[in-house]
Amino acid sequence: MYDKLIFEISKPGRVGCSLPKSEVKDWNLPEELTRKIALDMPEVTELDVVRHFTRLSQKNYGVDQGFYPLGSCTMKYNPKINDEMAGNPNFVGLHPLQPAETAQGALEIYYQTSKMLSELTGLAEFSFNPFAGAHGEATGLMIMKEYHLQRHDYKRNKVIIPDSAHGTNPASASVCGMETIVVPSTELGTVDIAKLKEVLNDEVAGMMLTNPNTVGIFEKDILEISKLMHANGSLMYYDGANLNALLGVSRPGDMGFDIMHINLHKTFSTPHGGGGPGSGPVGVTKNLVQLLPNPRVVLENNQYRLQTNPLSIGSVSGFYGNFLVVVRAYTYLRSLGKENVGLVGKMAVLNANYIKESLKDYYKLPIKGACKHEVVFDGLVKGDASTLDVAKRLMDYGYHPPTIYFPMLFHQSLMIEPTEMESKETLDDFIDAMIKIAKEAEENPELLHNAPHTTIIRRLDDVKAARTPIVKFKDIT
Ligand SMILES: Cc1ncc(COP(=O)(O)O)c(C=O)c1O
């Protein structure tokens, strides 16, 4: 049984509210603009509408509902105070074209958030213009490219990217017209320095790296890597998607990175866009500040203003990015305070290691030793079930599954990122479910092969859904 559409519960004459008679006089519209067929709107009561949309909202799974350990995504809770601040009518009502003198509060938020991010990352200044992490990557690479061009070093058009990197890294390089050189990882999951040295030459513009990397392991040779790249005349780009693990503990700037992006929707507790507004601010070292996208927010004589730089890579978004997302990140940082921000990385790492140690007898651990903010398993130790089966069965236990089959370094990757927000009780319940599933895989593997059993839609054909999506309503009863 499918839930009825709002049009299907419509009954002629039902209304949700009654409007007063219009005070606007009749307006003679030109004939070609007048409606010829009556508008087909659903006729429903307020209660119909409330129930319909409440029911729909419950079909989704969100962080506000339960544990969401999606690796590489940092699905942390977004405190409601962030939304309350972003909903302030003085922020919501701003127009991007209004004079800077009348928007000093908003410009101050941009300026101060950049200052806080600088303190946390060791880079000089941030631009909030990019709309997402991947957009930040592309912006950062444009800065890298422009740096070499402005030095008349025209040959440098190659970017080194480890094989463990997120797919957006090579995609961003390609979008910027740059070529990718892939370096393999060692069996410890970190960059193979010997192989890195082999690909260095005067065509290399820079290297993109996330640290901890997508296997959840800290690149312990990062200082040596940065030194090698800089000696080669190349720049270091930090993919900040995994910054949560380091927050308040160590800084990309101190590791030798020149350019980075941050996913505000991950580390700084703003909503994951889901196609909606996101924010991927880009930060740079002092010598690259003039290349940041236009415009920059500057403070002069106690007044904030927008400055356009002739050396800049130009504009990468309409106006100045998604302002209300920045308000949320600002609120998050101010409510944590300097004294607590250092706990974020530490607690995120502790939680991931707690899960790793609790599950390592049941799920294969391809890389031993301490992980950072996320742990990657490579399928079950025993039993006849795949990582996909485990993920589907977890839904029956009421959890959003972890990331599966990424990173691609292992055949049965199962990547769990608990974030710092979760309590020991939540982690224990999840661990319990994972152990039960591991036992089911040995005793009754069919239960896993056919999971999920409790969801409205059972197992989807993922490939078919991606290749031939049906995006319109279709009665499947
Ligand atoms: C390591 C890494 N880099 C980059 C990105 C891209 O970020 P966004 O989804 O905001 O574009 C992600 C997203 O999950 C990621 O995990």
Ligand as a Chemical Component Dictionary entry (heavy atoms), coordinates in Angstrom:
data_LIG
# 
_chem_comp.id                   LIG 
_chem_comp.type                 NON-POLYMER 
_chem_comp.pdbx_formal_charge   0 
_chem_comp.three_letter_code    LIG 
# 
loop_
_chem_comp_atom.comp_id 
_chem_comp_atom.atom_id 
_chem_comp_atom.alt_atom_id 
_chem_comp_atom.type_symbol 
_chem_comp_atom.charge 
_chem_comp_atom.model_Cartn_x 
_chem_comp_atom.model_Cartn_y 
_chem_comp_atom.model_Cartn_z 
_chem_comp_atom.pdbx_ordinal 
LIG C1 C1 C 0 37.095 13.403 1.301  1  
LIG C2 C2 C 0 36.015 14.245 0.636  2  
LIG N1 N1 N 0 36.384 15.242 -0.195 3  
LIG C3 C3 C 0 35.462 16.020 -0.809 4  
LIG C4 C4 C 0 34.106 15.829 -0.630 5  
LIG C5 C5 C 0 33.124 16.705 -1.394 6  
LIG O1 O1 O 0 32.371 17.535 -0.575 7  
LIG P1 P1 P 0 30.890 18.023 -0.998 8  
LIG O2 O2 O 0 30.003 16.830 -0.890 9  
LIG O3 O3 O 0 30.540 19.102 -0.013 10 
LIG O4 O4 O 0 30.975 18.551 -2.390 11 
LIG C6 C6 C 0 33.687 14.802 0.225  12 
LIG C7 C7 C 0 32.234 14.555 0.411  13 
LIG O5 O5 O 0 31.789 13.625 0.987  14 
LIG C8 C8 C 0 34.655 14.000 0.873  15 
LIG O6 O6 O 0 34.310 13.019 1.719  16 
# 
loop_
_chem_comp_bond.comp_id 
_chem_comp_bond.atom_id_1 
_chem_comp_bond.atom_id_2 
_chem_comp_bond.value_order 
_chem_comp_bond.pdbx_ordinal 
LIG C1 C2 SING 1  
LIG C2 N1 SING 2  
LIG C2 C8 DOUB 3  
LIG N1 C3 DOUB 4  
LIG C3 C4 SING 5  
LIG C4 C5 SING 6  
LIG C4 C6 DOUB 7  
LIG C5 O1 SING 8  
LIG O1 P1 SING 9  
LIG P1 O2 DOUB 10 
LIG P1 O3 SING 11 
LIG P1 O4 SING 12 
LIG C6 C7 SING 13 
LIG C6 C8 SING 14 
LIG C7 O5 DOUB 15 
LIG C8 O6 SING 16 
# 
